[in-house]
Amino acid sequence: MRFWKRTTSERPIRATCDQAAAGGARQGGGTLSVSLQDNMARIRSALGDSTDLTMREFRIGPSGSARAAIAYTDGLADHAMINRFMESLLLNAGKPAPEAGDESSESAMAWMSRFVPMLGSPIRISDFGGLFAKLLAGDSVILVDGYDYALAVGTKGWEDRGVQEASAQTVVRGPRESFTENIRTNTALIRRKINDPRLWLETRPIGEATKTSVAIMYMKGIANDDIVEEVRRRLGRIEIDGILESGNIEELIQDETITPFPTVYNTERPDAVAANLLEGRVAILVDGTPIVLLVPVIFTQFFQSPEDYYQRSDFGLLRMLRVVSFFITLLAPSLFIAVTTFHQEMLPTTLMMSIAAQRERVPFPAAVEAYMMEFTFELLREAGIRMPRAVGPAISIVGALVLGEAAVQAGFVSPAMVIVVSITAIASFVFPSFSMSIPVRMLRFVLMALAASFGLYGIFIGMMILGAHLCSLRSFGVPYMSPLAPMNADDQKDTILRLPLWRMSTRPNRIGGDNVVRERTPPPEPDPPQPNRSRKTGD
C-alpha cells in the first residue's frame, strides 16, 4: 500500500497535555510559585493584561483567612456555573466541614477541594504551560496562596449555532440535521447514529497558536489499522501556526497536491459520516467548522448521495444521471466547438444549416464565443454566491436572462451557444458534492482549448491524459478509481448502480480491514398469508 511520500521529517506524536504545556511554556513558561500575587501577575503579563481575562479573589478555608483566586476567559467560560461555585464557597467560608475533625489540621486547599467537584473532576497543574492551555480553552483555574500548583475545572460554556438543517447537501428523504462548529456536538451526533463501543475517538491539538482540537473517529475492528495509523502519522507531521477550518487539514494531509481532483471527502451530514464509518473509513473532525473529512475516498463516492440509500425504488438510477451530467459539464462546450469548427459533416444537414444561419451575424469563432459565455456564467455564479442572500438569486436570474438575450440580439453569440452553455451550467449543479464541480469547471476550459486547436482528436487526447491521471491518484494508499480501475467485480454492487440492501452483505474490500461482512444472514423472503379458498361465499 502506497502512503504519503512527503520528505518532511516525521515528528513524534506527543500527548495532548505535553503539546499544551509546550505551547503555554512559550507564552509564559516556568512553574507556578507559592505566592498567589506572583502567579496572578505572571498570568496578566503573559496575556498582555487582556480585557477578557477575569480574575476574582476571595477568601477560603475553615477560618476564612486563606487567599485564593479563580481565573477564566470571559466569553469562553460559563458564568452561571462559576457564580454558583463562588456562591457556595463564600457561604461556607469560615465554616469547617463536619467530617474534617480538628479544623486547624485541615489545609485551605483540602477545604476548597470539597467544593470543586461541583464543577467536575479537577486537574492538578503545576506549570504555566498547562495553565494557559486550560485557561484559553474555556476552563477555569483556581489558585490558592501558599501552594505551587493550581486546579483546573471544566467550565466551558460559549455560545454555538446549534443543530440545524443541512444547507449544502440537502435531501428530500432522510435526516435533516447537520454538523455545527462545536466538535463535541458533532461527535455526539455521530454517536447517536452508531451506538457501539467499537466507535473510538482520539483528539489532539494542532496549531502552535490556535491549538485547534482535531479528532479522528473510526470503527475499531472495521477500519484498516494501517490507514488509521497513517492518519495519525500525517496529522502528527503538521507544524503550522493555526488551523481555522477543515480545509487546512485537507490540504496538509492529502496524497497528491498537484491535482484538481479532491482526494479527501467532506460532508456536513452526520448520517453520511456514520455510513462511511461503518464501511471502514476514518472521519476527521475539526473544532470550529461544520465540515467533517472522510478518508480514504474513491472517485465514484462523489456521485453518491445519502438519499440513494433511503429511496427504496431508486437503486442508484439517479447516480447514472449524475455521471451523465459529469460528462455533459466536462465535454458539451468542447464538443460543440470541435463539431462546428472541424467536423461539420457529423451533423445532419438541416441542423448544420440552422447553426450556420444563426452564426452569420456572429463576428467571433466558436471557441471565442464559448469562452465569452462560459466566463460570463462563471462571473454570474460567483456574484450570486458572494452577494447577500436577499439579492444573490436575483443577480443570477437577471444576469442570465438579460445578458443572454441581449448578447443574442446584439450578435455577440448564437442562440445555439447559449443553449449549450445553459445545459452545461444546469448539469454542473447535479453533483451531490460541491468539491467535485470545481475541478470539472476548471478542466472544461482546458478541453475547450484542445477542441479549438485539434477538434475531436484534441478532446480524445485530453480525455486519455485525464483518465491516466485519475488512475494514478491514491487516497491514503487506496486507488482513486477503484473498484473500476483496478477492476473489482465484487464491489460493483454499490458503484454506478446500487443493488438492494439485502444484496450488499459485504463492505468494500479496499477500504476497510479484515472484517468485510456487513450482514450476517440475509432477511427471509416474505411469506404473506394466503386467503382461505375452501370457504364458500356466504358461510
Secondary structure, DSSP 8 states (H G I E B T S, - for coil): -------S-------HHHHHHHHHHHHT-SB--S-HHHHHHHHHHHTTT-TTEEEEEEEESSSS-EEEEEEEETTTB-HHHHHHHHHHHHHHTT---GGG-SGGGS-HHHHHHTTGGGG---EEE-BHHHHHHHHTTT-EEEEETT-S-EEEE--B--------B-SSS--SSS--B---S-HHHHHHHHHHH---TTEEEEEEEE-TTT-EEEEEEEETTTB-HHHHHHHHHHHHT---S---SHHHHHHHH-S-SS-SS-SSEEES-HHHHHHHHHHT-EEEEETT-S-EEEES--GGGGG--GGGGT-TTTTTHHHHHHHHHHHHHHHHHHHHHHHHHT-GGGS-HHHHHHHHHHGGG--S-HHHHHHHHHHHHHHHHHHHHHS-TTTHHHHHHHIIIIIHHHHHHHTSS-HHHHHHHHHHHHHHT--S-HHHHHHHHHHHHHHHHHHHHHTHHHHHHHHHHHHHHHHH-EETTEETTTTTTTT-GGGGGBSSSB--GGG--B--TTTB-S--B--SS-----------TTS-TT-
